Amino acid sequence: MNNQHFPCQVEFDRYFLGGNLEGGRHTDKMGFMSWDDACRWAGSVTMDPKTDYVVLEMRNLITGEKENF
């Protein structure tokens, strides 16, 4: 994903609950239109029982703000 078009750049830590990566952690980056959009996305994937990972922490790379899920 090309993040340069998104005003809110985030880095987040995922913990895998199943699949080949079960028990592993991975840090990734994504772009969103706002910090609120990023938080809504992280909360929704963390609560979705069909998703094989949860978001542990997300950091706004522009402002330094952090959120735990």
Residue pairs with C-beta under 8 A, 6 or more apart in sequence:
1 30
1 31
3 9
3 29
3 30
3 31
4 31
5 31
6 30
6 31
6 32
6 33
7 31
7 33
7 34
7 62
8 31
8 32
8 33
8 34
8 35
8 37
8 38
8 60
8 62
9 29
9 30
9 31
9 60
9 61
9 62
10 29
10 30
10 31
10 32
10 35
10 38
10 58
10 59
10 60
10 61
11 27
11 28
11 29
11 58
11 59
11 61
12 27
12 28
12 29
12 30
12 42
12 55
12 56
12 57
12 58
12 59
13 25
13 26
13 27
13 55
13 56
13 57
13 58
14 25
14 26
14 27
14 28
14 53
14 54
14 55
14 56
15 24
15 25
15 53
15 54
15 56
16 22
16 23
16 24
16 25
16 26
16 52
16 53
17 52
17 53
17 54
18 52
19 52
21 52
21 53
22 52
25 56
29 61
30 38
32 38
32 41
35 60
35 63
35 65
38 58
38 60
39 58
39 67
42 55
42 58
42 67
42 69
43 55
43 69
45 51
45 53
45 54
45 55
46 54
46 55
46 69
54 69
55 69
56 68
56 69
57 66
57 67
57 68
57 69
58 66
58 67
58 69
59 65
59 66
60 66
